[in-house]
């Protein structure tokens, strides 16, 4: 499984979700090799730690996670200003130089490593890649079993894979910069340009504009590659194929609809139960508001909810958090309003409904017929026409029952 996680991390670089943090990393292409490695190392360790703690539901962890993102944005903003202005950079580096002189008067290089690690830590706090099949199974295991050493190792392997692919791009950019330096004096404008890019990225993330910009992208291709990895690595076939893989074989899953009990709160509706939904065609959509894949499927779900409501379709969004800040109910309420979601939403902070459905993936769609039987499931993006056709089929069957 460590190999699977590592390969999944390598594939993350192909995902559009990684784009918002790229300027932070590429801003350092003109630094030393050790500096770049320290930045990547800080990113990997922070990502593994934060993702592990994200499954812990204690209030202080949730608030610390949320606060950490804000602190990271401030660090990135200051870093950007130091790149744009050498005077600001010297002013910001002064405390670290003084600290280095106190620890070892003969060494004045402490500020360099500390600065690199801090940039890596801040990047790790902001880095929330798409929850594809591989990261999905790691986080699902952590949610069901709690944060543990095995989960942290898997997340670290995932982060190392991402660091390897990102590092290759950064070192390639570093080589290009070094060649350009020999021909034209580009150091100054490259530094300032990187600073502007980092500052813009920090503003985009802090305002939530990154979600809007990425809404038109798709991770379906990367998810397909990850599924290929899950299918073709022999050491994990027995476990992964049976428990994780989102393949068409499950698209005709049968069985009674699992319980909807256990949500901490319901939005846009009183609490719904499977008993009260008998006679209705139900679409249960597992999602979380900061998942790009979920945001890509949301327009289709909203359209189906509006288009087929009069025919008897009930759409239920089950918001099961992936990261700590998505557990804050106020954040969920704000996002439901901003995203224009009017159908019922169950806030599944304790993963009760997730466990009832034995779900493994964001987003996940379960279609239930009027008799209360699960007739169709689909995981991830895509196959929208097939899903709508099944909705129409189940609605026609429901009219026949009546």
C-alpha positions as CSV (number, residue, x, y, z in Angstrom):
1,X,0.0,0.0,0.0
2,X,3.0,2.3,0.6
3,X,3.9,1.8,-3.1
4,X,0.3,2.6,-4.2
5,X,0.3,5.8,-2.1
6,X,3.7,6.9,-3.5
7,X,2.6,6.3,-7.1
8,X,-0.7,8.2,-6.3
9,X,1.4,11.1,-5.1
10,X,3.4,11.2,-8.3
11,X,0.2,11.4,-10.3
12,X,-1.1,14.3,-8.2
13,X,1.1,16.7,-10.2
14,X,-1.2,16.1,-13.2
15,X,-4.2,17.2,-11.3
16,X,-5.5,20.8,-11.6
17,X,-6.0,20.9,-7.8
18,X,-2.2,21.3,-7.4
19,X,-2.1,24.5,-9.4
20,X,-2.8,27.0,-6.6
21,X,0.3,26.0,-4.7
22,X,2.7,25.8,-7.7
23,X,3.7,29.5,-7.5
24,X,4.8,29.1,-3.9
25,X,7.2,26.3,-5.0
26,X,8.4,27.7,-8.2
27,X,9.3,31.0,-6.5
28,X,12.3,29.2,-5.2
29,X,13.8,27.9,-8.5
30,X,16.8,30.2,-8.1
31,X,17.6,28.9,-4.6
32,X,20.1,26.2,-3.7
33,X,19.4,22.5,-4.1
34,X,19.4,22.1,-0.3
35,X,16.9,25.0,0.1
36,X,14.5,23.4,-2.4
37,X,14.8,20.0,-0.7
38,X,14.0,21.5,2.7
39,X,11.0,23.3,1.3
40,X,9.7,20.0,-0.2
41,X,10.4,18.1,3.0
42,X,8.5,20.7,5.1
43,X,5.6,20.4,2.7
44,X,5.5,16.6,2.9
45,X,5.7,16.4,6.7
46,X,3.1,19.1,7.2
47,X,0.7,17.5,4.7
48,X,1.0,14.1,6.4
49,X,0.5,15.6,9.9
50,X,-2.4,17.8,9.0
51,X,-4.2,15.1,7.0
52,X,-3.7,12.7,9.9
53,X,-5.1,15.1,12.4
54,X,-8.0,16.0,10.0
55,X,-9.7,12.8,11.0
56,X,-9.7,13.7,14.7
57,X,-13.0,15.4,15.5
58,X,-11.8,17.3,18.7
59,X,-12.6,21.0,18.5
60,X,-9.1,22.2,19.1
61,X,-7.8,20.2,16.2
62,X,-10.5,21.6,13.9
63,X,-9.8,25.2,15.0
64,X,-6.0,24.7,14.8
65,X,-6.3,23.4,11.2
66,X,-8.5,26.4,10.2
67,X,-6.1,28.9,12.0
68,X,-3.1,27.2,10.4
69,X,-4.4,27.9,6.9
70,X,-4.8,31.6,7.7
71,X,-1.3,31.7,9.2
72,X,0.1,30.0,6.1
73,X,-1.5,32.6,3.9
74,X,0.1,35.4,5.9
75,X,3.5,33.7,5.7
76,X,3.1,33.3,2.0
77,X,2.1,37.0,1.6
78,X,5.2,38.1,3.6
79,X,7.4,35.7,1.5
80,X,5.9,37.3,-1.7
81,X,6.7,40.8,-0.4
82,X,10.3,39.7,0.3
83,X,10.7,38.6,-3.3
84,X,9.2,41.8,-4.7
85,X,11.3,44.1,-2.5
86,X,14.9,43.3,-1.4
87,X,14.5,45.8,1.5
88,X,11.4,44.0,2.8
89,X,13.3,40.7,2.4
90,X,16.2,42.0,4.5
91,X,13.8,43.3,7.2
92,X,11.9,40.0,7.4
93,X,15.2,38.0,7.6
94,X,16.6,40.1,10.4
95,X,15.0,38.1,13.3
96,X,16.2,34.8,11.9
97,X,19.7,36.1,11.5
98,X,19.7,37.4,15.1
99,X,18.4,34.0,16.2
100,X,21.2,32.3,14.3
101,X,23.8,34.6,15.9
102,X,22.5,33.7,19.4
103,X,22.6,30.0,18.7
104,X,26.0,30.0,16.9
105,X,27.8,33.3,16.5
106,X,30.0,31.8,13.9
107,X,27.1,30.7,11.7
108,X,24.9,33.2,9.9
109,X,23.2,30.8,7.6
110,X,20.4,29.7,9.9
111,X,17.9,32.0,8.3
112,X,18.2,30.2,5.0
113,X,17.2,26.7,6.2
114,X,14.5,28.1,8.5
115,X,13.0,30.2,5.8
116,X,12.9,27.2,3.4
117,X,11.3,24.9,5.9
118,X,8.7,27.6,6.8
119,X,7.7,28.0,3.2
120,X,7.4,24.2,3.0
121,X,5.2,24.1,6.1
122,X,3.0,26.9,4.9
123,X,2.6,25.1,1.5
124,X,1.7,21.9,3.2
125,X,-1.0,23.7,5.2
126,X,-2.5,25.1,2.0
127,X,-2.1,22.0,-0.1
128,X,-5.4,20.1,-0.4
129,X,-5.2,17.9,-3.5
130,X,-8.2,16.2,-5.1
131,X,-9.4,13.2,-3.3
132,X,-8.8,10.7,-6.0
133,X,-9.2,6.9,-5.5
134,X,-5.8,6.5,-3.9
135,X,-5.9,9.4,-1.4
136,X,-9.6,8.6,-0.9
137,X,-8.8,5.1,0.4
138,X,-6.0,6.4,2.7
139,X,-8.3,9.0,4.3
140,X,-11.2,6.6,4.5
141,X,-9.1,4.2,6.5
142,X,-8.1,7.0,8.8
143,X,-11.7,8.2,9.3
144,X,-12.9,4.7,10.2
145,X,-9.9,3.7,12.4
146,X,-8.7,7.1,13.6
147,X,-5.4,8.8,13.1
148,X,-2.6,6.2,13.5
149,X,1.0,5.6,12.5
150,X,0.1,3.5,9.5
151,X,-2.1,6.3,8.1
152,X,0.6,8.9,8.7
153,X,3.1,6.7,6.8
154,X,0.8,6.3,3.9
155,X,0.1,10.0,3.8
156,X,3.9,10.7,4.0
157,X,4.4,8.2,1.1
158,X,1.7,10.1,-0.9
159,X,3.4,13.4,-0.1
160,X,6.9,12.0,-1.0
161,X,5.5,11.0,-4.4
162,X,4.1,14.5,-4.9
163,X,7.3,16.0,-3.8
164,X,9.3,13.9,-6.3
165,X,7.2,15.0,-9.2
166,X,7.0,18.6,-8.1
167,X,10.8,18.6,-7.3
168,X,11.5,17.4,-10.8
169,X,9.6,20.3,-12.3
170,X,11.3,22.8,-9.9
171,X,14.8,21.5,-10.6
172,X,14.1,21.6,-14.3
173,X,13.0,25.3,-13.9
174,X,16.1,25.9,-11.8
175,X,18.3,24.6,-14.7
176,X,16.5,26.9,-17.1
177,X,17.0,29.9,-14.8
178,X,20.7,29.1,-14.5
179,X,21.1,29.0,-18.3
180,X,19.3,32.3,-18.6
181,X,21.5,34.0,-16.1
182,X,24.5,33.3,-18.3
183,X,23.0,35.2,-21.2
184,X,20.9,38.0,-19.8
185,X,20.5,39.7,-16.3
186,X,17.1,38.2,-15.5
187,X,17.6,37.5,-11.7
188,X,15.8,40.7,-10.6
189,X,12.7,40.5,-12.7
190,X,12.4,36.7,-12.2
191,X,12.5,37.3,-8.4
192,X,9.9,40.1,-8.6
193,X,7.7,38.1,-11.0
194,X,7.8,35.1,-8.7
195,X,6.8,37.4,-5.8
196,X,3.9,38.8,-7.7
197,X,2.8,35.2,-8.7
198,X,3.0,34.0,-5.0
199,X,1.1,37.1,-3.8
200,X,-1.6,36.5,-6.4
201,X,-1.9,32.9,-5.5
202,X,-2.3,33.8,-1.8
203,X,-5.0,36.2,-2.6
204,X,-6.8,33.7,-4.9
205,X,-6.7,31.0,-2.1
206,X,-7.8,33.4,0.7
207,X,-10.8,34.7,-1.3
208,X,-11.8,31.3,-2.5
209,X,-11.4,32.3,-6.1
210,X,-9.3,29.2,-6.7
211,X,-12.5,27.1,-6.5
212,X,-14.1,29.3,-9.2
213,X,-11.1,29.1,-11.5
214,X,-10.8,25.3,-11.1
215,X,-14.6,24.7,-11.5
216,X,-14.1,24.4,-15.3
217,X,-11.3,21.8,-15.0
218,X,-11.6,18.1,-14.7
219,X,-9.7,15.5,-12.7
220,X,-11.4,12.6,-14.5
221,X,-8.3,11.7,-16.5
222,X,-6.1,11.6,-13.4
223,X,-8.7,9.5,-11.5
224,X,-8.6,7.0,-14.4
225,X,-4.8,6.8,-14.1
226,X,-5.1,6.2,-10.4
227,X,-7.7,3.5,-10.9
228,X,-5.2,1.9,-13.3
229,X,-2.6,1.9,-10.6
230,X,-5.1,0.4,-8.1
231,X,-5.9,-2.4,-10.6
232,X,-2.4,-3.2,-11.7
233,X,-0.2,-3.3,-8.6
234,X,-0.2,-7.1,-7.7
235,X,0.6,-6.7,-4.0
236,X,-2.7,-4.8,-3.2
237,X,-5.1,-6.3,-5.7
238,X,-7.0,-8.5,-3.2
239,X,-7.6,-5.6,-0.8
240,X,-8.0,-2.6,-3.2
241,X,-10.1,-4.2,-5.9
242,X,-12.7,-5.5,-3.5
243,X,-12.8,-2.4,-1.2
244,X,-11.7,0.7,-3.1
245,X,-12.0,0.5,-6.8
246,X,-14.7,2.6,-8.3
247,X,-15.5,0.4,-11.3
248,X,-18.6,-0.1,-13.5
249,X,-19.1,-3.5,-11.9
250,X,-20.7,-1.8,-8.9
251,X,-23.0,0.3,-11.1
252,X,-25.7,-2.3,-10.7
253,X,-25.4,-2.8,-7.0
254,X,-28.5,-4.1,-5.3
255,X,-29.8,-4.1,-1.7
256,X,-32.0,-2.1,0.6
257,X,-31.1,1.5,1.1
258,X,-28.9,1.9,4.2
259,X,-30.0,4.2,7.1
260,X,-29.7,7.9,6.9
261,X,-29.4,8.2,10.7
262,X,-26.5,9.8,12.5
263,X,-26.2,13.2,10.9
264,X,-25.3,16.0,13.4
265,X,-27.6,18.4,11.6
266,X,-29.9,18.7,8.5
267,X,-30.0,21.8,6.2
268,X,-32.8,22.8,3.9
269,X,-35.1,20.1,5.4
270,X,-36.1,18.3,8.6
271,X,-34.4,15.0,9.2
272,X,-35.2,12.4,6.5
273,X,-35.4,8.7,6.9
274,X,-35.5,5.8,4.5
275,X,-39.0,4.9,5.8
276,X,-40.3,8.4,5.0
277,X,-38.7,8.2,1.5
278,X,-40.6,5.1,0.4
279,X,-42.4,5.7,-2.9
280,X,-39.8,8.3,-3.9
281,X,-36.8,7.9,-6.2
282,X,-33.8,9.1,-4.1
283,X,-30.3,10.2,-5.2
284,X,-27.8,10.2,-2.3
285,X,-24.8,12.3,-3.1
286,X,-21.7,12.0,-0.8
287,X,-19.7,15.2,-1.2
288,X,-17.6,17.8,0.7
289,X,-17.5,21.5,-0.2
290,X,-13.7,21.9,-0.8
291,X,-13.4,18.8,-3.0
292,X,-12.9,19.9,-6.6
293,X,-14.3,16.6,-8.0
294,X,-17.5,17.3,-6.0
295,X,-17.7,20.8,-7.4
296,X,-17.6,19.4,-10.9
297,X,-20.5,17.1,-10.3
298,X,-22.6,19.6,-8.3
299,X,-24.1,21.4,-11.3
300,X,-25.4,18.1,-12.7
301,X,-26.8,17.1,-9.3
302,X,-28.5,20.6,-8.9
303,X,-30.0,20.3,-12.4
304,X,-31.4,16.8,-11.7
305,X,-32.9,18.0,-8.4
306,X,-34.7,20.9,-10.1
307,X,-35.6,19.1,-13.3
308,X,-37.1,15.9,-11.8
309,X,-38.4,17.2,-8.4
310,X,-42.0,17.4,-9.7
311,X,-41.7,13.8,-11.0
312,X,-40.8,12.5,-7.5
313,X,-37.0,12.6,-7.3
314,X,-35.5,13.5,-3.9
315,X,-31.8,14.5,-3.9
316,X,-30.0,14.3,-0.6
317,X,-26.5,15.7,-0.2
318,X,-24.5,13.9,2.5
319,X,-21.7,16.3,3.5
320,X,-18.9,14.1,4.9
321,X,-15.8,16.2,5.6
322,X,-12.4,15.4,4.2
323,X,-10.4,18.0,6.1
324,X,-10.8,19.5,9.5
325,X,-12.0,22.9,8.5
326,X,-14.9,21.2,6.6
327,X,-16.2,20.0,9.9
328,X,-17.1,23.5,11.0
329,X,-20.9,23.6,10.5
330,X,-20.8,27.4,9.9
331,X,-18.5,26.8,7.0
332,X,-20.8,24.2,5.5
333,X,-23.8,26.4,5.9
334,X,-22.0,29.3,4.1
335,X,-20.9,27.0,1.3
336,X,-24.4,25.5,0.8
337,X,-25.7,29.1,0.5
338,X,-22.9,30.3,-1.9
339,X,-23.2,27.2,-4.1
340,X,-27.0,27.6,-4.4
341,X,-27.8,24.2,-2.9
342,X,-31.5,24.0,-2.1
343,X,-32.0,20.3,-1.7
344,X,-31.7,18.6,1.7
345,X,-28.1,18.3,3.1
346,X,-27.1,16.0,6.0
347,X,-24.0,17.1,7.8
348,X,-22.3,13.8,8.4
349,X,-19.4,15.0,10.7
350,X,-19.3,11.6,12.6
351,X,-19.2,9.6,9.3
352,X,-22.3,7.7,10.5
353,X,-24.1,7.7,7.1
354,X,-20.7,7.2,5.3
355,X,-20.3,4.0,7.4
356,X,-23.9,2.9,6.8
357,X,-23.4,3.0,3.0
358,X,-19.9,1.5,3.3
359,X,-18.8,4.4,1.1
360,X,-15.2,5.0,0.0
361,X,-15.1,8.0,-2.3
362,X,-15.9,11.6,-2.9
363,X,-18.2,12.2,-4.8
364,X,-20.4,9.1,-4.7
365,X,-23.9,8.8,-6.1
366,X,-26.4,6.1,-4.9
367,X,-29.7,5.9,-6.8
368,X,-32.6,4.3,-4.8
369,X,-35.9,3.2,-6.4
370,X,-39.4,3.7,-5.1
371,X,-39.3,0.4,-3.2
372,X,-36.2,1.5,-1.2
373,X,-33.7,-0.6,-3.1
374,X,-30.3,0.7,-4.2
375,X,-30.3,0.2,-8.0
376,X,-27.3,2.1,-9.2
377,X,-24.1,3.6,-7.9
378,X,-21.4,5.7,-9.5
379,X,-18.1,7.1,-8.0
380,X,-16.2,10.1,-9.1
381,X,-16.8,12.4,-12.1
382,X,-18.4,11.5,-15.4
383,X,-21.1,9.2,-16.8
384,X,-23.7,11.9,-16.4
385,X,-25.8,10.8,-19.3
386,X,-26.0,7.2,-17.9
387,X,-26.9,8.5,-14.4
388,X,-29.7,10.7,-15.8
389,X,-31.0,7.9,-17.9
390,X,-31.2,5.7,-14.7
391,X,-33.1,8.5,-12.9
392,X,-35.6,8.6,-15.7
393,X,-36.0,4.8,-15.7
394,X,-36.6,4.7,-11.9
395,X,-39.1,7.5,-12.1
396,X,-41.0,5.7,-14.8
397,X,-41.0,2.5,-12.7
398,X,-42.3,4.5,-9.7
399,X,-45.3,5.8,-11.7
400,X,-46.1,2.2,-12.6
401,X,-46.1,1.2,-8.9
402,X,-48.5,4.0,-8.1
